């Protein structure tokens, strides 16, 4: 659930490249190598130096998370059941 909160915040996300998280964030955030502080620092520095890139990722994450609300999930279930 924290991932959804991060996406909803409209802030760029840097995350540890773990399969369960990567599945949700691969196209709207920047992954870093787990347990590698230098890589994490490099990714944060990149976002600091490239605010437009960070804004685009944050916007993409926000739009993606809008499809994950409880109302949206219920709507998708109703559509599925009607098939």
Backbone as JSON Lines, residues from 0, in Angstrom:
{"i":0,"aa":"X","n":[0.81,-1.19,0.0],"ca":[0.0,0.0,0.0],"c":[0.85,1.26,0.0]}
{"i":1,"aa":"X","n":[2.03,1.21,0.58],"ca":[2.89,2.4,0.6],"c":[3.24,2.84,-0.82]}
{"i":2,"aa":"X","n":[3.43,1.88,-1.7],"ca":[3.77,2.23,-3.08],"c":[2.68,3.12,-3.68]}
{"i":3,"aa":"X","n":[1.42,2.77,-3.42],"ca":[0.32,3.59,-3.94],"c":[0.37,5.0,-3.36]}
{"i":4,"aa":"X","n":[0.7,5.11,-2.09],"ca":[0.8,6.43,-1.45],"c":[1.92,7.25,-2.09]}
{"i":5,"aa":"X","n":[3.04,6.6,-2.36],"ca":[4.15,7.3,-3.01],"c":[3.73,7.79,-4.4]}
{"i":6,"aa":"X","n":[3.04,6.93,-5.14],"ca":[2.59,7.29,-6.48],"c":[1.59,8.44,-6.43]}
{"i":7,"aa":"X","n":[0.74,8.45,-5.44],"ca":[-0.28,9.48,-5.3],"c":[0.3,10.83,-4.9]}
{"i":8,"aa":"X","n":[1.51,10.82,-4.35],"ca":[2.13,12.05,-3.84],"c":[2.58,13.02,-4.93]}
{"i":9,"aa":"X","n":[2.63,12.56,-6.16],"ca":[3.11,13.37,-7.3],"c":[4.56,13.81,-7.11]}
{"i":10,"aa":"X","n":[5.35,12.97,-6.47],"ca":[6.79,13.2,-6.31],"c":[7.53,12.08,-7.04]}
{"i":11,"aa":"X","n":[8.71,12.36,-7.59],"ca":[9.48,11.3,-8.23],"c":[9.84,10.2,-7.22]}
{"i":12,"aa":"X","n":[9.84,8.99,-7.7],"ca":[10.09,7.83,-6.83],"c":[11.39,7.15,-7.25]}
{"i":13,"aa":"X","n":[12.23,6.85,-6.27],"ca":[13.4,6.0,-6.46],"c":[13.17,4.8,-5.56]}
{"i":14,"aa":"X","n":[13.24,3.61,-6.12],"ca":[12.92,2.41,-5.35],"c":[13.98,1.33,-5.54]}
{"i":15,"aa":"X","n":[14.06,0.42,-4.58],"ca":[14.96,-0.73,-4.71],"c":[14.39,-1.67,-5.75]}
{"i":16,"aa":"X","n":[15.21,-2.07,-6.68],"ca":[14.76,-2.92,-7.77],"c":[14.5,-4.34,-7.26]}
{"i":17,"aa":"X","n":[13.33,-4.52,-6.7],"ca":[12.87,-5.82,-6.24],"c":[11.67,-6.22,-7.1]}
{"i":18,"aa":"X","n":[11.55,-7.49,-7.47],"ca":[10.51,-7.9,-8.42],"c":[9.09,-7.43,-8.07]}
{"i":19,"aa":"X","n":[8.69,-7.54,-6.82],"ca":[7.32,-7.18,-6.45],"c":[7.06,-5.69,-6.63]}
{"i":20,"aa":"X","n":[8.07,-4.87,-6.39],"ca":[7.92,-3.42,-6.55],"c":[8.1,-3.04,-8.01]}
{"i":21,"aa":"X","n":[9.05,-3.67,-8.67],"ca":[9.33,-3.38,-10.07],"c":[8.1,-3.62,-10.94]}
{"i":22,"aa":"X","n":[7.32,-4.6,-10.58],"ca":[6.1,-4.92,-11.33],"c":[5.17,-3.71,-11.43]}
{"i":23,"aa":"X","n":[5.11,-2.92,-10.38],"ca":[4.21,-1.76,-10.35],"c":[4.88,-0.48,-10.86]}
{"i":24,"aa":"X","n":[6.17,-0.32,-10.6],"ca":[6.82,0.97,-10.84],"c":[7.76,1.01,-12.04]}
{"i":25,"aa":"X","n":[7.95,-0.1,-12.75],"ca":[9.0,-0.16,-13.77],"c":[8.95,0.96,-14.8]}
{"i":26,"aa":"X","n":[7.78,1.5,-15.1],"ca":[7.69,2.51,-16.16],"c":[7.38,3.92,-15.65]}
{"i":27,"aa":"X","n":[7.37,4.09,-14.32],"ca":[6.99,5.42,-13.8],"c":[7.85,5.84,-12.61]}
{"i":28,"aa":"X","n":[8.98,5.2,-12.44],"ca":[9.89,5.54,-11.34],"c":[11.3,5.09,-11.74]}
{"i":29,"aa":"X","n":[12.26,5.4,-10.89],"ca":[13.65,5.02,-11.16],"c":[14.06,3.96,-10.15]}
{"i":30,"aa":"X","n":[14.57,2.86,-10.66],"ca":[15.0,1.78,-9.77],"c":[16.48,1.94,-9.42]}
{"i":31,"aa":"X","n":[16.81,1.49,-8.22],"ca":[18.21,1.48,-7.8],"c":[18.57,0.07,-7.37]}
{"i":32,"aa":"X","n":[19.84,-0.2,-7.38],"ca":[20.32,-1.53,-6.99],"c":[20.18,-1.68,-5.48]}
{"i":33,"aa":"X","n":[19.5,-2.73,-5.03],"ca":[19.34,-2.92,-3.58],"c":[20.69,-2.97,-2.86]}
{"i":34,"aa":"X","n":[20.74,-2.4,-1.68],"ca":[21.95,-2.41,-0.83],"c":[23.16,-1.76,-1.51]}
{"i":35,"aa":"X","n":[22.9,-0.77,-2.35],"ca":[23.98,-0.06,-3.04],"c":[23.77,1.44,-2.85]}
{"i":36,"aa":"X","n":[24.29,2.01,-1.76],"ca":[24.06,3.42,-1.47],"c":[24.57,4.37,-2.56]}
{"i":37,"aa":"X","n":[25.66,3.99,-3.22],"ca":[26.2,4.85,-4.28],"c":[25.21,4.95,-5.44]}
{"i":38,"aa":"X","n":[24.63,3.82,-5.82],"ca":[23.65,3.83,-6.91],"c":[22.42,4.66,-6.51]}
{"i":39,"aa":"X","n":[21.97,4.5,-5.28],"ca":[20.83,5.28,-4.79],"c":[21.15,6.77,-4.85]}
{"i":40,"aa":"X","n":[22.33,7.15,-4.39],"ca":[22.74,8.56,-4.42],"c":[22.79,9.08,-5.86]}
{"i":41,"aa":"X","n":[23.28,8.27,-6.78],"ca":[23.34,8.67,-8.19],"c":[21.94,8.91,-8.76]}
{"i":42,"aa":"X","n":[21.0,8.06,-8.4],"ca":[19.63,8.2,-8.9],"c":[18.97,9.45,-8.32]}
{"i":43,"aa":"X","n":[19.19,9.71,-7.06],"ca":[18.63,10.91,-6.43],"c":[19.26,12.16,-7.04]}
{"i":44,"aa":"X","n":[20.57,12.12,-7.26],"ca":[21.26,13.25,-7.89],"c":[20.71,13.49,-9.29]}
{"i":45,"aa":"X","n":[20.49,12.42,-10.03],"ca":[19.92,12.56,-11.38],"c":[18.59,13.32,-11.33]}
{"i":46,"aa":"X","n":[17.71,12.92,-10.41],"ca":[16.41,13.59,-10.3],"c":[16.57,15.05,-9.88]}
{"i":47,"aa":"X","n":[17.51,15.31,-9.01],"ca":[17.76,16.68,-8.56],"c":[18.22,17.56,-9.73]}
{"i":48,"aa":"X","n":[19.07,16.99,-10.56],"ca":[19.63,17.74,-11.68],"c":[18.72,17.76,-12.91]}
{"i":49,"aa":"X","n":[17.7,16.92,-12.92],"ca":[16.78,16.81,-14.05],"c":[15.33,16.86,-13.56]}
{"i":50,"aa":"X","n":[14.91,17.99,-13.04],"ca":[13.57,18.07,-12.44],"c":[12.44,17.77,-13.43]}
{"i":51,"aa":"X","n":[12.63,18.09,-14.69],"ca":[11.58,17.81,-15.68],"c":[11.39,16.3,-15.85]}
{"i":52,"aa":"X","n":[12.48,15.55,-15.86],"ca":[12.38,14.09,-15.95],"c":[11.65,13.54,-14.72]}
{"i":53,"aa":"X","n":[11.97,14.07,-13.56],"ca":[11.3,13.64,-12.34],"c":[9.83,13.97,-12.35]}
{"i":54,"aa":"X","n":[9.48,15.15,-12.87],"ca":[8.07,15.54,-12.94],"c":[7.3,14.62,-13.87]}
{"i":55,"aa":"X","n":[7.9,14.26,-15.01],"ca":[7.23,13.37,-15.95],"c":[6.99,12.0,-15.33]}
{"i":56,"aa":"X","n":[7.99,11.48,-14.62],"ca":[7.81,10.19,-13.95],"c":[6.74,10.28,-12.87]}
{"i":57,"aa":"X","n":[6.76,11.35,-12.09],"ca":[5.77,11.53,-11.02],"c":[4.37,11.62,-11.6]}
{"i":58,"aa":"X","n":[4.21,12.35,-12.69],"ca":[2.89,12.46,-13.33],"c":[2.41,11.11,-13.84]}
{"i":59,"aa":"X","n":[3.32,10.36,-14.43],"ca":[2.97,9.04,-14.95],"c":[2.56,8.1,-13.81]}
{"i":60,"aa":"X","n":[3.28,8.16,-12.7],"ca":[2.95,7.32,-11.54],"c":[1.58,7.71,-10.99]}
{"i":61,"aa":"X","n":[1.31,9.01,-10.92],"ca":[0.03,9.49,-10.41],"c":[-1.12,8.99,-11.28]}
{"i":62,"aa":"X","n":[-0.98,9.13,-12.59],"ca":[-2.04,8.66,-13.48],"c":[-2.25,7.15,-13.37]}
{"i":63,"aa":"X","n":[-1.16,6.44,-13.2],"ca":[-1.25,4.99,-13.07],"c":[-1.98,4.59,-11.79]}
{"i":64,"aa":"X","n":[-1.7,5.28,-10.7],"ca":[-2.31,4.92,-9.42],"c":[-3.8,5.27,-9.39]}
{"i":65,"aa":"X","n":[-4.22,6.22,-10.19],"ca":[-5.65,6.56,-10.23],"c":[-6.49,5.37,-10.68]}
{"i":66,"aa":"X","n":[-5.89,4.47,-11.43],"ca":[-6.59,3.26,-11.86],"c":[-6.6,2.17,-10.81]}
{"i":67,"aa":"X","n":[-6.03,2.44,-9.65],"ca":[-5.92,1.43,-8.59],"c":[-6.75,1.76,-7.36]}
{"i":68,"aa":"X","n":[-7.69,2.69,-7.48],"ca":[-8.53,3.02,-6.33],"c":[-9.54,1.9,-6.1]}
{"i":69,"aa":"X","n":[-10.12,1.88,-4.91],"ca":[-11.13,0.87,-4.6],"c":[-12.32,1.02,-5.55]}
{"i":70,"aa":"X","n":[-12.72,2.25,-5.84],"ca":[-13.84,2.48,-6.76],"c":[-13.53,1.94,-8.15]}
{"i":71,"aa":"X","n":[-12.31,2.17,-8.61],"ca":[-11.91,1.7,-9.93],"c":[-11.86,0.17,-9.96]}
{"i":72,"aa":"X","n":[-11.37,-0.42,-8.89],"ca":[-11.33,-1.89,-8.82],"c":[-12.74,-2.47,-8.86]}
{"i":73,"aa":"X","n":[-13.65,-1.85,-8.08],"ca":[-15.04,-2.31,-8.06],"c":[-15.67,-2.18,-9.45]}
{"i":74,"aa":"X","n":[-15.39,-1.07,-10.11],"ca":[-15.9,-0.85,-11.47],"c":[-15.4,-1.94,-12.41]}
{"i":75,"aa":"X","n":[-14.14,-2.3,-12.32],"ca":[-13.58,-3.35,-13.17],"c":[-14.19,-4.71,-12.87]}
{"i":76,"aa":"X","n":[-14.47,-4.99,-11.6],"ca":[-15.1,-6.26,-11.24],"c":[-16.51,-6.33,-11.81]}
{"i":77,"aa":"X","n":[-17.26,-5.24,-11.69],"ca":[-18.62,-5.19,-12.24],"c":[-18.58,-5.41,-13.75]}
{"i":78,"aa":"X","n":[-17.65,-4.78,-14.44],"ca":[-17.52,-4.97,-15.89],"c":[-17.22,-6.42,-16.21]}
{"i":79,"aa":"X","n":[-16.33,-7.03,-15.42],"ca":[-15.95,-8.42,-15.66],"c":[-17.14,-9.35,-15.45]}
{"i":80,"aa":"X","n":[-17.91,-9.13,-14.39],"ca":[-19.05,-9.98,-14.07],"c":[-20.13,-9.87,-15.14]}
{"i":81,"aa":"X","n":[-20.28,-8.7,-15.72],"ca":[-21.3,-8.49,-16.76],"c":[-20.95,-9.19,-18.07]}
{"i":82,"aa":"X","n":[-19.69,-9.58,-18.24],"ca":[-19.29,-10.29,-19.46],"c":[-19.93,-11.64,-19.43]}
